[in-house]
């Protein structure tokens, strides 16, 4: 019965995939913001 559950509830599968995609996007944005902040911090710039 559980094996067929996903096939009978495609909307749940779609929503789960969308939720995972949102989480991945949030994580990517967070990483990009941290990288940008680190690059803009003068303490992180190595001389010459």
GIPEDA-V957571 format. One record per residue. N is the residue number from 1. RES is the residue in one letter. SS is DSSP state (H for helix, E for strand, - for the rest). OMEGA is omega in radians with two decimals (* if undefined). D_LAST is the distance of its C-alpha to the last C-alpha in Angstrom with 2 decimals. Layout:
# GIPEDA-V957571
n:N res:RES ss:SS omega:OMEGA d_last:D_LAST
n:N res:RES ss:SS omega:OMEGA d_last:D_LAST
This chain:
# GIPEDA-V957571
n:1 res:X ss:- omega:-3.12 d_last:65.61
n:2 res:X ss:H omega:3.12 d_last:61.95
n:3 res:X ss:H omega:-3.12 d_last:60.93
n:4 res:X ss:H omega:-3.07 d_last:62.44
n:5 res:X ss:H omega:-3.12 d_last:61.13
n:6 res:X ss:H omega:-3.12 d_last:57.91
n:7 res:X ss:H omega:-3.10 d_last:59.95
n:8 res:X ss:H omega:-3.14 d_last:62.27
n:9 res:X ss:- omega:-3.08 d_last:59.54
n:10 res:X ss:H omega:3.14 d_last:57.09
n:11 res:X ss:H omega:3.10 d_last:56.09
n:12 res:X ss:H omega:3.13 d_last:54.84
n:13 res:X ss:H omega:3.13 d_last:52.74
n:14 res:X ss:H omega:-3.13 d_last:51.29
n:15 res:X ss:H omega:3.11 d_last:50.48
n:16 res:X ss:H omega:3.12 d_last:48.87
n:17 res:X ss:H omega:3.13 d_last:46.63
n:18 res:X ss:H omega:3.11 d_last:45.67
n:19 res:X ss:H omega:3.10 d_last:44.89
n:20 res:X ss:H omega:3.12 d_last:42.64
n:21 res:X ss:H omega:3.11 d_last:40.83
n:22 res:X ss:H omega:3.13 d_last:40.29
n:23 res:X ss:H omega:3.12 d_last:38.87
n:24 res:X ss:H omega:3.14 d_last:36.46
n:25 res:X ss:H omega:3.11 d_last:35.36
n:26 res:X ss:H omega:-3.13 d_last:34.87
n:27 res:X ss:H omega:3.11 d_last:32.70
n:28 res:X ss:H omega:3.13 d_last:30.55
n:29 res:X ss:H omega:3.13 d_last:30.15
n:30 res:X ss:H omega:3.13 d_last:29.26
n:31 res:X ss:H omega:3.14 d_last:26.53
n:32 res:X ss:H omega:3.12 d_last:25.11
n:33 res:X ss:H omega:3.12 d_last:25.26
n:34 res:X ss:H omega:3.11 d_last:23.50
n:35 res:X ss:H omega:3.13 d_last:20.63
n:36 res:X ss:H omega:3.13 d_last:20.42
n:37 res:X ss:H omega:3.13 d_last:20.61
n:38 res:X ss:H omega:-3.14 d_last:17.86
n:39 res:X ss:H omega:-3.10 d_last:15.50
n:40 res:X ss:H omega:-3.13 d_last:16.62
n:41 res:X ss:- omega:-3.10 d_last:16.24
n:42 res:X ss:H omega:3.13 d_last:13.47
n:43 res:X ss:H omega:-3.11 d_last:13.75
n:44 res:X ss:H omega:-3.13 d_last:12.63
n:45 res:X ss:- omega:3.13 d_last:9.23
n:46 res:X ss:- omega:3.11 d_last:6.56
n:47 res:X ss:- omega:3.04 d_last:3.82
n:48 res:X ss:- omega:* d_last:0.00
